Amino acid sequence: MNLMRSALLWASQNAWLREQAPRHKFVRRTVSRFMPGEGVDDAMQAARSLAAQNIRTIFTQLGENITSALEAEQVRDHYLGVLAQIRESALPAEISVKLTQLGLDLGEDLCYRNLAPLIERAALNSGVTTLWIDMEGSAYTQRTLDLFTRARREYANAGVCVQAYLYRTKEDLERLISLGAAVRLVKGAYKEPPAVAFPRKQDVDANYFALAQRLLSADARQHGVRSALATHDRALIARMAQFAEQNGVPRTALEFQMLYGIQSAEQLRLAREGYDSRVLIAYGPHWYAWFMRRLAERPANLWFVIKNFF
Ligand SMILES: Cc1cc2nc3c(=O)[nH]c(=O)nc-3n(C[C@H](O)[C@H](O)[C@H](O)COP(=O)(O)OP(=O)(O)OC[C@H]3O[C@@H](n4cnc5c(N)ncnc54)[C@H](O)[C@@H]3O)c2cc1C
């Protein structure tokens, strides 16, 4: 793993830095490149502008590894309010949650009790109403997939993220396809050892393309799979679009997801050309670890931090 990426991912877990960084204005200025604001209203406002350009959105309140049951309930209640707001404003938006934000570290049943009402509530909104579950570090992969499978038995509208850098994902994907699940495919954002994840970027990219081909296959589509290809990698997007075209997947059924503020021109281009283009908008005060992962994905982003310092 690239040294800088490694250092930034290490810093994302450092408690002292997490405490210090948000105190500095130049850091907060850089963060604003990746999120429209800390409040949910800022996210809603940005979603309205994107909707006018035919781009749908996914909201996520930043935060992970909460340590009390009360906090997990507060997160659940927050999201119930957001789902109601989405319905009232008729925004083409979904939400995405982290299970450790809903209490996974405190127990699977407790977490599920917070998750289930969100999936139920999401189903009441009009249009496509998947409740997305993010994928966190590999210590959580199995538990996340177990809770997802439990939810999928009860609800049709739960979706889960899988990471192309993990060796295990090829097999996990087969199980998800047999369930006809909604699957978001990403490369993976955490610091993982070579025992569980491909250390070389080119292998991650190759695995991503192989997994995407499987998701777009006629067999997966017959199972009712919803594939969300979440990447900013334009070369990969072009290859997947070509593969889809050759395999009779209509553009409207080819879904690309990106993060707010990254490759915005590409998000627009995809929407204009008739693809299903979606943007994940993050908000909330607990942005430190998430922001550091964004820096690690592209260490050149450190220049923005430095520029904002001066
Ligand atoms: C909608 C969505 C949901 C996600 N959910 C999860 C999740 O649940 N779990 C998880 O582990 N990961 C998640 N990720 C993050 C993902 O794993 C990758 O870390 C991230 O998308 C960067 O990889 P890439 O596919 O864009 O490819 P890369 O090869 O990393 O990047 C391709 C190009 O995109 C641009 N780019 C990429 N990242 C940045 C950045 N931060 N700043 C500026 N430019 C950038 C650069 O031009 C780069 O050359 C999510 C990503 C998206 C888009």
The ligand as an ORCA input file, in Angstrom:
! r2SCAN-3c Opt
* xyz 0 1
  C     -21.413      6.399     -3.514
  C     -20.201      5.840     -2.817
  C     -20.380      5.107     -1.655
  C     -19.247      4.564     -1.005
  N     -19.458      3.754      0.075
  C     -18.393      3.099      0.606
  C     -18.558      2.134      1.638
  O     -19.679      1.879      2.114
  N     -17.448      1.482      2.113
  C     -16.192      1.730      1.602
  O     -15.226      1.085      2.026
  N     -16.006      2.670      0.656
  C     -17.064      3.351      0.137
  N     -16.859      4.278     -0.853
  C     -15.470      4.726     -1.178
  C     -14.773      3.783     -2.152
  O     -14.445      2.565     -1.522
  C     -13.458      4.395     -2.679
  O     -12.595      4.617     -1.612
  C     -13.635      5.706     -3.421
  O     -14.775      5.680     -4.228
  C     -12.388      6.001     -4.316
  O     -12.217      5.001     -5.249
  P     -12.610      5.135     -6.812
  O     -13.466      3.949     -7.159
  O     -13.235      6.430     -7.058
  O     -11.290      4.915     -7.606
  P      -9.832      5.555     -7.497
  O      -8.998      4.747     -8.397
  O      -9.425      5.710     -6.084
  O     -10.043      7.006     -8.097
  C     -10.293      7.217     -9.486
  C     -10.197      8.705     -9.736
  O     -11.271      9.379     -9.090
  C     -10.829     10.578     -8.492
  N     -10.967     10.472     -7.025
  C     -11.172      9.363     -6.294
  N     -11.270      9.650     -4.993
  C     -11.098     10.973     -4.892
  C     -11.075     11.900     -3.819
  N     -11.258     11.492     -2.563
  N     -10.867     13.201     -4.095
  C     -10.705     13.634     -5.362
  N     -10.715     12.820     -6.418
  C     -10.912     11.517     -6.195
  C      -9.383     10.771     -8.893
  O      -9.368     11.510    -10.086
  C      -8.923      9.355     -9.145
  O      -7.870      9.278    -10.042
  C     -17.960      4.818     -1.517
  C     -17.809      5.550     -2.694
  C     -18.888      6.059     -3.346
  C     -18.686      6.812     -4.619
*
